[in-house]
Amino acid sequence: MEKVVWIGYVVATFLLICFVCGVVKVAIEDNQIAGKIIICIIWLIIFLAVSGTIVYIVVRWRETVVDWLSLSFVLILSKLGHTVAQNRLGVRHGEGRGVLQDYTEAVKWYRKSAKKGNAYAQYNLGFHYFYGIGVPKDETEGIKWIRKSAEQGLVDAQFDLGVYYFIGEGIHEDKKEGIKWLHNAAEQQHANAQHWLARCYQEGNGVYQNKEVAIWWFRQAAKQGHAKAQCDLGWCYHNGEGVPKDESEGARWFHKAAKQGFAPAQELLGRCYFFGIGVSQNIEAAAEWFVKSAEQGYEMAIEALKAIQQRHAEYASENVGFDRIDEIFNKAKEEEN
């Protein structure tokens, strides 16, 4: 967009210069209209300067100007009682976007909107009460507002409420109720809820164990790019849990999760390359993924690198990636101390 604006400005400037040159030529040939032509030239120069300034402001400060105008409208609408605007103003205060960061002020606006039934504001208000952000911590009050939001169908609220019930945080433990809310969220394509539900069915935790159903939910979350679900789905294929064993398919899902930087998947993919499980054996590729995982402090990857260093000393000394092993080991020791 910025490039297009500047190209247009350059073309317009060129055309104006050509026009000015033509005017000057006429002035030379006819001295009687020279005065009027000089005035025209002056106006053209002023026009050029003003237009250039406007273009610069639009290109350089357009986001700031748009954000300022947006904030102005939000402030006006909030004072008029518009619930969506009140919630957005609360978010701005919470993030410090366009205004000074002030959690207490954020809570004030969330409360105004939440009392009028805005589901997003109810969730935000509940979150702040639950964790004591901008208000004294009150898990019971937090759950109350999150429930109101969940009952209106807000998926994040449904997921959080499900988790709170499932683990008994801020409320009495009730896994059956937790599963109900997790189901509601999962059916609305909430990837975290789908993954959580899959683990419940896989382990028989809060529901009857059903590994086929677990696979279905893992796949739903994995398709949305959920790295943990991709890794778990890969593990199921790798071991034939709930699906026919397919090591190639397992390695494929490990790779998807590993590319997103998920350390356990990187370590598992490294293991696949090291032993040639589901992929062609490639020690160099194995080392690359082990290193990526170990750099995040993943203990199993660090141990794998130690084993490679001991058993494949020659290879380790000659290939890229292994030169960082000592650095990783030293970092791990420092973190232990």
DODOMAR-120638 format. One record per residue (C-alpha): x, z, y; residue in one letter. Coordinates in nm, 2 decimals, always signed. Example, Ala and Ser with C-alpha at 12.3 -4.5 7.8 and 13.67 -1.06 7.14 Angstrom:
BEGIN
> +1.23	+0.78	-0.45	A $
> +1.37	+0.71	-0.11	S $
END
This chain:
BEGIN
> +0.00	+0.00	+0.00	M $
> +0.27	+0.10	+0.24	E $
> +0.47	-0.22	+0.17	K $
> +0.17	-0.44	+0.23	V $
> +0.10	-0.27	+0.57	V $
> +0.45	-0.32	+0.69	W $
> +0.46	-0.69	+0.58	I $
> +0.13	-0.74	+0.77	G $
> +0.29	-0.57	+1.08	Y $
> +0.60	-0.79	+1.06	V $
> +0.39	-1.11	+1.03	V $
> +0.17	-1.01	+1.32	A $
> +0.48	-0.93	+1.53	T $
> +0.63	-1.27	+1.46	F $
> +0.32	-1.44	+1.56	L $
> +0.30	-1.25	+1.89	L $
> +0.66	-1.33	+1.96	I $
> +0.59	-1.70	+1.91	C $
> +0.29	-1.67	+2.14	F $
> +0.51	-1.50	+2.41	V $
> +0.77	-1.77	+2.38	C $
> +0.50	-2.03	+2.44	G $
> +0.37	-1.85	+2.74	V $
> +0.71	-1.83	+2.89	V $
> +0.76	-2.20	+2.85	K $
> +0.43	-2.27	+3.03	V $
> +0.54	-2.03	+3.31	A $
> +0.86	-2.23	+3.36	I $
> +0.67	-2.56	+3.39	E $
> +0.40	-2.42	+3.62	D $
> +0.52	-2.17	+3.87	N $
> +0.17	-2.12	+4.02	Q $
> +0.05	-1.93	+3.72	I $
> +0.37	-1.74	+3.65	A $
> +0.24	-1.41	+3.79	G $
> -0.07	-1.41	+3.56	K $
> +0.15	-1.50	+3.27	I $
> +0.39	-1.22	+3.34	I $
> +0.09	-0.98	+3.34	I $
> -0.02	-1.12	+3.00	C $
> +0.33	-1.07	+2.86	I $
> +0.33	-0.70	+2.98	I $
> -0.01	-0.64	+2.81	W $
> +0.12	-0.81	+2.49	L $
> +0.42	-0.58	+2.49	I $
> +0.20	-0.28	+2.54	I $
> -0.03	-0.40	+2.26	F $
> +0.27	-0.45	+2.03	L $
> +0.41	-0.10	+2.10	A $
> +0.07	+0.07	+2.05	V $
> -0.01	-0.12	+1.73	S $
> +0.34	-0.04	+1.60	G $
> +0.28	+0.33	+1.67	T $
> -0.06	+0.32	+1.50	I $
> +0.09	+0.15	+1.19	V $
> +0.37	+0.41	+1.17	Y $
> +0.12	+0.70	+1.20	I $
> -0.11	+0.55	+0.93	V $
> +0.18	+0.48	+0.69	V $
> +0.38	+0.80	+0.75	R $
> +0.11	+1.06	+0.80	W $
> -0.20	+0.92	+0.63	R $
> -0.21	+1.19	+0.36	E $
> -0.17	+1.47	+0.62	T $
> -0.44	+1.32	+0.84	V $
> -0.68	+1.27	+0.55	V $
> -0.62	+1.62	+0.43	D $
> -0.67	+1.77	+0.78	W $
> -1.00	+1.58	+0.81	L $
> -1.10	+1.69	+0.46	S $
> -1.03	+2.05	+0.54	L $
> -1.23	+2.03	+0.86	S $
> -1.54	+1.90	+0.68	F $
> -1.49	+2.17	+0.41	V $
> -1.48	+2.44	+0.67	L $
> -1.79	+2.31	+0.85	I $
> -1.99	+2.27	+0.53	L $
> -1.88	+2.61	+0.40	S $
> -2.00	+2.79	+0.71	K $
> -2.33	+2.60	+0.67	L $
> -2.36	+2.74	+0.32	G $
> -2.27	+2.44	+0.10	H $
> -2.17	+2.59	-0.23	T $
> -1.94	+2.31	-0.34	V $
> -1.75	+2.33	-0.01	A $
> -1.73	+2.71	-0.04	Q $
> -1.57	+2.68	-0.38	N $
> -1.33	+2.42	-0.26	R $
> -1.23	+2.63	+0.04	L $
> -1.17	+2.92	-0.20	G $
> -0.94	+2.69	-0.40	V $
> -0.75	+2.59	-0.09	R $
> -0.69	+2.95	+0.01	H $
> -0.58	+3.02	-0.35	G $
> -0.33	+2.73	-0.35	E $
> -0.23	+2.76	+0.02	G $
> -0.33	+2.40	+0.07	R $
> -0.39	+2.33	+0.44	G $
> -0.43	+2.70	+0.50	V $
> -0.23	+3.01	+0.45	L $
> -0.23	+3.13	+0.09	Q $
> -0.47	+3.43	+0.07	D $
> -0.62	+3.53	-0.26	Y $
> -0.85	+3.79	-0.09	T $
> -0.99	+3.51	+0.13	E $
> -1.02	+3.29	-0.18	A $
> -1.23	+3.55	-0.36	V $
> -1.45	+3.59	-0.06	K $
> -1.55	+3.22	-0.07	W $
> -1.58	+3.21	-0.45	Y $
> -1.82	+3.50	-0.43	R $
> -2.04	+3.33	-0.17	K $
> -2.06	+3.02	-0.38	S $
> -2.09	+3.20	-0.71	A $
> -2.39	+3.41	-0.59	K $
> -2.57	+3.08	-0.52	K $
> -2.51	+2.96	-0.88	G $
> -2.21	+2.73	-0.85	N $
> -2.06	+2.72	-1.20	A $
> -1.71	+2.64	-1.08	Y $
> -1.71	+2.93	-0.83	A $
> -1.84	+3.16	-1.10	Q $
> -1.56	+3.07	-1.33	Y $
> -1.30	+3.11	-1.05	N $
> -1.44	+3.44	-0.94	L $
> -1.45	+3.57	-1.30	G $
> -1.09	+3.45	-1.35	F $
> -0.97	+3.64	-1.04	H $
> -1.15	+3.96	-1.15	Y $
> -1.03	+3.94	-1.51	F $
> -0.66	+3.91	-1.40	Y $
> -0.68	+4.12	-1.08	G $
> -0.59	+3.83	-0.84	I $
> -0.71	+3.91	-0.49	G $
> -0.93	+4.20	-0.62	V $
> -0.87	+4.51	-0.83	P $
> -0.86	+4.41	-1.19	K $
> -1.20	+4.44	-1.36	D $
> -1.23	+4.26	-1.70	E $
> -1.59	+4.35	-1.74	T $
> -1.68	+4.20	-1.40	E $
> -1.46	+3.90	-1.49	G $
> -1.64	+3.84	-1.82	I $
> -1.98	+3.87	-1.64	K $
> -1.90	+3.58	-1.41	W $
> -1.73	+3.37	-1.67	I $
> -2.04	+3.41	-1.89	R $
> -2.26	+3.29	-1.61	K $
> -2.05	+2.99	-1.57	S $
> -2.03	+2.92	-1.95	A $
> -2.41	+2.94	-1.98	E $
> -2.43	+2.66	-1.72	Q $
> -2.21	+2.45	-1.95	G $
> -1.87	+2.47	-1.77	L $
> -1.63	+2.38	-2.05	V $
> -1.33	+2.59	-1.94	D $
> -1.55	+2.89	-1.91	A $
> -1.69	+2.84	-2.26	Q $
> -1.34	+2.81	-2.40	F $
> -1.22	+3.13	-2.23	D $
> -1.53	+3.32	-2.32	L $
> -1.48	+3.21	-2.68	G $
> -1.12	+3.32	-2.69	V $
> -1.21	+3.66	-2.53	Y $
> -1.47	+3.73	-2.79	Y $
> -1.25	+3.61	-3.07	F $
> -0.95	+3.83	-2.99	I $
> -1.15	+4.11	-2.83	G $
> -0.99	+4.09	-2.49	E $
> -1.20	+4.25	-2.21	G $
> -1.50	+4.26	-2.45	I $
> -1.58	+4.39	-2.80	H $
> -1.44	+4.16	-3.07	E $
> -1.70	+3.93	-3.21	D $
> -1.55	+3.63	-3.40	K $
> -1.89	+3.48	-3.47	K $
> -1.98	+3.48	-3.10	E $
> -1.63	+3.35	-3.03	G $
> -1.67	+3.06	-3.27	I $
> -2.00	+2.97	-3.11	K $
> -1.85	+2.93	-2.77	W $
> -1.54	+2.76	-2.90	L $
> -1.77	+2.51	-3.07	H $
> -1.96	+2.45	-2.75	N $
> -1.64	+2.38	-2.57	A $
> -1.49	+2.16	-2.85	A $
> -1.80	+1.95	-2.86	E $
> -1.74	+1.88	-2.49	Q $
> -1.40	+1.74	-2.58	Q $
> -1.20	+2.04	-2.47	H $
> -0.87	+1.98	-2.65	A $
> -0.76	+2.35	-2.66	N $
> -1.09	+2.45	-2.80	A $
> -1.07	+2.18	-3.06	Q $
> -0.72	+2.29	-3.17	H $
> -0.82	+2.66	-3.17	W $
> -1.13	+2.58	-3.39	L $
> -0.92	+2.37	-3.62	A $
> -0.68	+2.66	-3.68	R $
> -0.98	+2.89	-3.75	C $
> -1.11	+2.65	-4.02	Y $
> -0.76	+2.59	-4.16	Q $
> -0.70	+2.97	-4.20	E $
> -1.06	+3.08	-4.27	G $
> -1.05	+3.30	-3.97	N $
> -1.40	+3.38	-3.83	G $
> -1.54	+3.09	-4.04	V $
> -1.54	+2.98	-4.41	Y $
> -1.21	+2.81	-4.48	Q $
> -1.25	+2.43	-4.48	N $
> -0.94	+2.23	-4.45	K $
> -1.12	+1.90	-4.42	E $
> -1.31	+2.02	-4.12	V $
> -0.99	+2.16	-3.98	A $
> -0.83	+1.81	-4.01	I $
> -1.13	+1.66	-3.82	W $
> -1.08	+1.90	-3.53	W $
> -0.70	+1.86	-3.53	F $
> -0.75	+1.49	-3.51	R $
> -1.00	+1.51	-3.22	Q $
> -0.75	+1.72	-3.02	A $
> -0.45	+1.51	-3.12	A $
> -0.62	+1.19	-3.00	K $
> -0.64	+1.35	-2.66	Q $
> -0.27	+1.41	-2.66	G $
> -0.27	+1.78	-2.74	H $
> +0.09	+1.83	-2.86	A $
> +0.03	+2.14	-3.08	K $
> -0.26	+1.96	-3.25	A $
> -0.05	+1.65	-3.31	Q $
> +0.22	+1.87	-3.47	C $
> -0.03	+2.06	-3.68	D $
> -0.19	+1.73	-3.80	L $
> +0.16	+1.60	-3.88	G $
> +0.23	+1.91	-4.08	W $
> -0.10	+1.87	-4.28	C $
> -0.01	+1.51	-4.37	Y $
> +0.35	+1.62	-4.45	H $
> +0.22	+1.88	-4.70	N $
> -0.11	+1.72	-4.81	G $
> -0.33	+1.99	-4.67	E $
> -0.69	+1.87	-4.62	G $
> -0.57	+1.51	-4.65	V $
> -0.38	+1.30	-4.91	P $
> -0.01	+1.36	-4.86	K $
> +0.15	+1.10	-4.64	D $
> +0.50	+1.18	-4.51	E $
> +0.51	+0.86	-4.30	S $
> +0.19	+0.96	-4.12	E $
> +0.32	+1.31	-4.08	G $
> +0.64	+1.19	-3.92	A $
> +0.44	+0.96	-3.69	R $
> +0.24	+1.26	-3.55	W $
> +0.55	+1.47	-3.53	F $
> +0.70	+1.19	-3.31	H $
> +0.40	+1.19	-3.08	K $
> +0.43	+1.56	-3.02	A $
> +0.81	+1.55	-2.99	A $
> +0.79	+1.29	-2.72	K $
> +0.58	+1.54	-2.52	Q $
> +0.86	+1.79	-2.54	G $
> +0.70	+2.02	-2.80	F $
> +1.01	+2.20	-2.95	A $
> +0.87	+2.28	-3.30	P $
> +0.77	+1.91	-3.34	A $
> +1.11	+1.80	-3.22	Q $
> +1.27	+2.02	-3.49	E $
> +1.04	+1.89	-3.76	L $
> +1.11	+1.53	-3.66	L $
> +1.48	+1.61	-3.67	G $
> +1.44	+1.74	-4.02	R $
> +1.25	+1.42	-4.12	C $
> +1.54	+1.21	-3.99	Y $
> +1.80	+1.43	-4.15	F $
> +1.65	+1.42	-4.50	F $
> +1.49	+1.08	-4.47	G $
> +1.13	+1.21	-4.51	I $
> +0.87	+0.96	-4.40	G $
> +1.14	+0.78	-4.20	V $
> +1.47	+0.61	-4.28	S $
> +1.75	+0.87	-4.29	Q $
> +1.94	+0.88	-3.96	N $
> +2.17	+1.17	-3.90	I $
> +2.23	+1.07	-3.54	E $
> +1.85	+1.06	-3.46	A $
> +1.82	+1.39	-3.64	A $
> +2.09	+1.54	-3.42	A $
> +1.92	+1.40	-3.10	E $
> +1.59	+1.57	-3.18	W $
> +1.75	+1.90	-3.30	F $
> +1.94	+1.91	-2.97	V $
> +1.63	+1.85	-2.76	K $
> +1.45	+2.13	-2.95	S $
> +1.75	+2.37	-2.94	A $
> +1.78	+2.32	-2.56	E $
> +1.44	+2.48	-2.53	Q $
> +1.57	+2.78	-2.73	G $
> +1.39	+2.70	-3.05	Y $
> +1.57	+2.91	-3.31	E $
> +1.51	+2.68	-3.61	M $
> +1.66	+2.39	-3.43	A $
> +1.97	+2.60	-3.33	I $
> +2.01	+2.70	-3.70	E $
> +1.98	+2.33	-3.81	A $
> +2.25	+2.24	-3.56	L $
> +2.48	+2.51	-3.70	K $
> +2.43	+2.37	-4.05	A $
> +2.50	+2.02	-3.94	I $
> +2.81	+2.14	-3.76	Q $
> +2.94	+2.32	-4.07	Q $
> +2.85	+2.05	-4.33	R $
> +2.92	+1.74	-4.13	H $
> +3.21	+1.84	-3.91	A $
> +3.36	+1.50	-3.90	E $
> +3.04	+1.34	-3.79	Y $
> +2.97	+1.61	-3.54	A $
> +3.30	+1.56	-3.37	S $
> +3.25	+1.18	-3.33	E $
> +2.89	+1.14	-3.22	N $
> +2.71	+1.19	-2.90	V $
> +2.47	+1.48	-2.89	G $
> +2.69	+1.72	-3.10	F $
> +2.92	+1.77	-2.80	D $
> +2.65	+2.00	-2.66	R $
> +2.62	+2.23	-2.96	I $
> +2.87	+2.49	-2.83	D $
> +2.69	+2.49	-2.50	E $
> +2.35	+2.55	-2.67	I $
> +2.50	+2.83	-2.90	F $
> +2.65	+3.01	-2.60	N $
> +2.32	+2.99	-2.41	K $
> +2.14	+3.13	-2.71	A $
> +2.39	+3.42	-2.74	K $
> +2.35	+3.50	-2.37	E $
> +1.97	+3.51	-2.40	E $
> +2.00	+3.75	-2.70	E $
> +2.22	+3.98	-2.50	N $
END
